[in-house]
Each structure stands twice: as C-alpha cells, then as structure tokens.
Amino acid sequence: MPEASSLRELRMRFFAAAAFLLGFSAVCTAQNSAYWNYEGHTGPLVWGKLDPAYEACSKGHEQSPVDIRGAHLNTALRPLEFHYISGPVTVENTGRGVVVRVDPGSYMVAGGVRYELLDLEIHRPSEHPVKGKLADMEVDLVHKSADGKMAIVGVRMSEDRGNPNATLATLWEHLPAAAGKNEKITDMVNVGGLLPADPGYWTYTGSALTPPCTEGVQWFVFEDVLSISRTQLRAFTALYKMNTRPVQDLHGRHIEANE
C-alpha cells in the first residue's frame, strides 16, 4: 500500500510539472511574439517581416480582407443559422482595437458545421470594401469549430446620425479608455443585435485579419449594412481612428453570394 501511495504521488507531481511547463511555454510564446500595429514601422506592410511566425501575412495567397466585387451566385449556399444566447461579456481595449469576449454557449451553423462564437472584433473603417467603397465600421464575429476550423462573420456598419445600434449602446457604456484594460458587463447581452435581418451574404476563403494572418478561414460578409449613430462612431474614433488592414490580392479566389 505505501508503494502504491508513493506511485500515485509521483504521478501527480509529474502531471503537475507537465501542466506548469505547458503553461510556461504558452506564456513565453505569447511574450516572444513580435509587436505589431496598424501604422509606422510595425504596420501591415511589414507584418510578414516582423516575425517568422507572421510569414503568411506577406507570402500567403489566401489573405483577408478583400474587395468584394464580381461575386458568383451559388444557390446551393444555405442561410447561416445563428443560435446566440444572452449572457455576460467582457469588453477589452487591446491597444490596437476593441474586442468583446463572450461566454461559451452561442454558436452558428454554416454548411452543416457548428462553429462556437468566441469573440467580436471591432474595426474602423470596415475591413471589407464593396466595389472599392468602405463602410464606417465593421464588427467581425469570430467562430471556431470542434476540429479547429475558423469562420468569421463580417457585419459592416455605416453612420446614420440619429439611429444608434442598441447592442453597441450597451457595449459602448463600458469601453475602456486605456489600452490593456477590460471591463466585465454582467447584464445579459445578446450579440444577435449586431446581425442584419436580411440573410444575404458573400463568402470566400481567407485569413485572420491580424498576425500571424492564419489562412483557411471561411469568411461570411453580410450584404446588408447596419446603422451606427454619429455619437457611437465618434466614441470609437476617440480611441482608434483607424485599425484596419489594407485590401489583399484575391490570387484567383472566387467570391460567392448566396442570393
């Protein structure tokens, strides 16, 4: 019995040490990643040179965002199914933009695949132009499937002087002014209020919008544009006048529309 007890203790110590090393490795990796931003000597034009891990940013052939034009109609594409639930969220000022992190439970279904909602990333102006024209803002809803595939839903927003977005109104009350700060909203927030009623969308295969610019992301950009009030737009602009990446070459990719 003493030997069995000692063996159990050794195993527990081994697993504890392994867990520590994995956590330490993850922290070191995060700390060792090269700093990037949206302008100057760490801006998008040099992302691919800042760190070998960012190589796809300059050499990838499936990068985002792209200019949406010449989309091919594909009637086989099904509407996106959203199953979002209300819950607390955390609003974070990352120093490069605003990210809203949601509690687990919300998901969407696209092409028969379930993708869990992870967070919302907010950009000014929009990342995706349509026929060369940018909207005032874009909210990107980032999802991930059980096997690790990423799907991002882009919602473009344009200023309508007296027509605020109700969901943004709740989030904006908790915008951290300082970089690196976050604020928890304990009220029930349903990010479904950031989805257009019209189900029409464009889709293409692209990448994450920020380093390391990982490819293989399925993008869905809604055709409909939502309204944001001038006051709401100014509140974000006071923090970030611009946090978008330049348009990337399609490299032969096709953009499809579901309607």
N, C-alpha and C positions, 0 to 999 in steps of 0.2 A: 504493500500500500504506500509506504513512504516513497518508493521508487516511482510509482505511478503519479504521485503528487508532484514530485520533482520534475517529471517529464512534462506534466501539464504546465508547470510554472515556466519551464524553458520555452515551451511552445508559445505561451502568452508573451514572454519577453521578446521572442523572435518576431511575432506579428506586430507587436507594438513598435519595435525598432524599424521594421519594414514600412509600417504606416508613416512613421516620422520621416524616413528617408524619402518616401514618395512625395510627402507634403513639402519637404525642404527643397526637393528637386523642382517641384512646380513653382515654388516661390522664386527660386533662383532663375528659372527660365523666364518668368514674368519680369523680374528685375533686370535681366540681361538683354531684354528686347530693346532695340534701338528706338529712341524717341522720334516721333513723327508729328506733323501738324498739317495745317492747310495752307501755309504760306511760307515764303522765305526759303532758307537753306534746308528745311526739313519738310517742305511742301510736296504735293503729289507728283510733281515732275521728277523728283529724285527718290521717291519711296523705295524703288527697287534697288537703289544703291546703298541705302542706309544699313541694311542687314541682309545677309544671305537668305534668311527666312522670308524676306519680302520679295524674293526674285520674281514671283508671279506678277507683282504689281507692274513690272516693266516688260517681262517676257511672255506673259500669259496671252492666250488668244481667245479667252472667254471672259473678258473683264467687263465690269459694270462701273458706272451706268452707261447706257447707250441712248442715242437719239431715236425715239420711236417714230418711225415712218415706214410706209410701204408694207404694212402688216398683211399677212396672208390669212384669210378667213379659214378657220378649221371648225366645222360644225360638230365634229366629234368631241371637242373640248366641252367638258361638263362644267356647270356653275360651281364655284367654290362654296363649300359648306363650312360655316363658322359656328362653333359651339363655345362661345365665350361666356364665362360666368363672372359675376361681380365679386370683388374682393379687394383687400388692401394692396397698395402698390408702393414702390419706393422711387422717388424722383432723384436722379443723380446728375450733378454737374460734373462732367468728366474732365473739364479743362479744354475739351475740343468740341463739346456739344452737350446735349441733354439726352439722357437715356432713362426710360421708365421701366423698371423691372417689376414683373408681375408674379404673383404667387402661382404655383402649379395648379392645373385643372382646366385651363382654357386650351382649346385646340381647333384646328381646321382640318378638313379633308379635301385633298386635291388629287384627282386622278386615282381615287380609291386608296390613297395613302394618308394616314393620320400623322399630322405634324403638331407637336405641342408648342404653344406660344411661350417664348422666353422673355422677350422684352420689346420695347418700342424705341426706335432711334429717330431723332428729330433733326431735320436739316433745313438750312436756309441759304439760298433758294432751293427749289426742288432739285434732286439729283437727276431725274429723268426729264429731258425736254421732249416735247411732242412737236415734230416738224420744226425743230430748232427753237421752240419757244419754251422757256422755263416758267413754272408756276412760282408763287412766292415762298412756298414751303412744301416739304414732303415728310410724311410720317411713314416710317418703314417698320412693319410688324414682322419680327424675326421668329421663325419657327424651326423646329428640328424633329425629325422622325426617330423612331426607336432604333433604326440602324445607322443613325448619324447623318442622314441627308438633310440639307438645309433648304428651306423655302422662305422667301421673303415677299411680303405683300406691300406694295408701294401705293400710298394714297397721297395724291397731290392736292394742295390747298391754295386758294387764291383769296386775296384781300377783298372783303365786302365790308365797307366802312361800318355799317351798323348791324352786322349779322355775325355774332360770335358763335364759336363752336362750344357746346355745353360741356363736353368732356374735357376739352382743353382748358375751359374756365376753371374746372376743379383742379387740374394739374398745375395750372399757372399760379394758383394761390400758394403753391409750395415750391416754386422754383428757387433752388439755392443760388444765391448770388455769387458765392465763392467757389472756385474750382476745387474739386476734390471733396466737396460736401454733398450730402444727400439728406433727404427728408422723407420720412415714412408717412403715408396717408392711410389712416386707419379706417376711414369711411369706405363704404362699398363703392368701388369704381368699376364700371363696365366699359372696357375699351372698344366694345362694339359700336359705341357712339362715334368712332372715327372711321367707320366703314360706310361707303356710299350705298344708297338704296338700289341703284342700278347695278346689276351683276356683270355688266360688260367689262372685260379685261383684256390686256395684252400679256403675252407670256414669252419668255426666252430663257436660254441657259446662260448664266453669267457667273458673277463672283460676289464675294463680300466687298463692301464699299471702302473698307479701311484695311491697312496692313494686318495680316500678311496677304490680303487680297485672294483668299482661298477660292478656287474655282469649283464648278459643279453645283452651284446654287441655282435653284429654279425660281425665277422671278415672275411675279404676277403684279402688273401695274394696272390699277383701275382706270378705266376711261373717264369716268365721271370725276369732276373736281369739286371738293368741298369748300365751304366758306370759312374764312377766319376773319375776325374783326381787325380793324386798324390798331386798336389798343392791344389786342393779343399779339399781333405781328410785331409791334414796337417793343413789347415786353421781352420777346425772344431776341430781337435785334440788339437790344441793350446789352445782352450777354454775348451774342455771336452774330456779327454782321454777315459772315459767310463761313459755312462749314460743309462744303460740297466738293466732290472730286470732278475734274474735267471729264467730258464725254470720251468714251473709249471706242476704238475701231471694232466693227462687227466681225471682221475677219471671216466673212462668208456665212455667218449665222443668220437664221431666219427668225423674224418676229411673227408670232401668230396671234390672231384675235378670235375670241370665242363667239362673237356676234358682230 
